[in-house]
Amino acid sequence: MSPLLVGVALGATSAFMLDPQQGRRRRELVRDKVEDPRYRATALTRAAGALLLLYAVSRGGLVGIGALAVGAALLGRASANRPITSLGRRAAPVS
């Protein structure tokens, strides 16, 4: 794509989003569109964790233990609404 087209597209998008009359509403609409998949992903993570826990109970053995660990991690991530990588760390104190 030519640099001129990229510049025109960026300028038009900036003017559209930073418009003094309708820009705030447009930015809020974009923010809502970005937030919606995050909430859906949390619900899916919670459901996957619950299903893995049910599978672990019915399976037993080493596979059941693995499913139990993964299911518990997914449920913990969905409940805390934090990335899985940060579940083992302590939360920073609130001042």
PERAQUI-V983397 format. One record per residue. N is the residue number from 1. RES is the residue in three letters. OMEGA is omega in degrees with one decimal (999 if undefined). D_LAST is the distance of its C-alpha to the last C-alpha in whole Angstrom. Layout:
n/res/omega/d_last
N/RES/OMEGA/D_LAST
N/RES/OMEGA/D_LAST
This chain:
n/res/omega/d_last
1/MET/-175.5/49
2/SER/179.4/50
3/PRO/179.3/47
4/LEU/178.5/49
5/LEU/177.9/48
6/VAL/178.8/44
7/GLY/178.6/44
8/VAL/-179.8/45
9/ALA/178.6/43
10/LEU/178.7/40
11/GLY/179.2/41
12/ALA/178.4/42
13/THR/178.8/39
14/SER/179.3/37
15/ALA/-179.6/39
16/PHE/-176.0/39
17/MET/-176.8/35
18/LEU/177.4/34
19/ASP/-176.3/37
20/PRO/-176.3/36
21/GLN/-175.4/38
22/GLN/-174.8/37
23/GLY/-178.9/34
24/ARG/180.0/31
25/ARG/179.0/33
26/ARG/178.2/34
27/ARG/177.5/31
28/GLU/176.5/29
29/LEU/177.9/32
30/VAL/179.1/32
31/ARG/178.1/28
32/ASP/179.2/29
33/LYS/179.7/32
34/VAL/-177.6/29
35/GLU/-174.7/27
36/ASP/178.4/30
37/PRO/178.7/31
38/ARG/177.8/27
39/TYR/177.8/27
40/ARG/179.2/31
41/ALA/177.5/30
42/THR/178.7/27
43/ALA/179.1/30
44/LEU/177.6/33
45/THR/178.4/30
46/ARG/-179.9/30
47/ALA/178.8/34
48/ALA/177.5/35
49/GLY/179.0/33
50/ALA/178.8/34
51/LEU/177.4/38
52/LEU/176.8/37
53/LEU/176.7/36
54/LEU/177.3/39
55/TYR/-179.3/41
56/ALA/-179.8/40
57/VAL/-178.0/41
58/SER/-173.7/45
59/ARG/-176.8/45
60/GLY/178.1/44
61/GLY/-176.8/45
62/LEU/177.5/43
63/VAL/177.9/43
64/GLY/178.7/41
65/ILE/177.6/39
66/GLY/178.5/38
67/ALA/177.6/38
68/LEU/-179.7/36
69/ALA/-179.2/33
70/VAL/178.8/33
71/GLY/179.0/33
72/ALA/178.3/30
73/ALA/179.3/28
74/LEU/177.6/29
75/LEU/177.8/28
76/GLY/178.2/24
77/ARG/-179.2/24
78/ALA/-179.4/25
79/SER/-179.1/23
80/ALA/-177.9/20
81/ASN/179.8/21
82/ARG/176.4/20
83/PRO/-178.7/22
84/ILE/-177.5/24
85/THR/-177.6/24
86/SER/-176.2/20
87/LEU/-179.2/21
88/GLY/-177.6/22
89/ARG/176.4/18
90/ARG/179.1/15
91/ALA/178.7/12
92/ALA/179.7/9
93/PRO/178.6/6
94/VAL/-180.0/4
95/SER/999/0
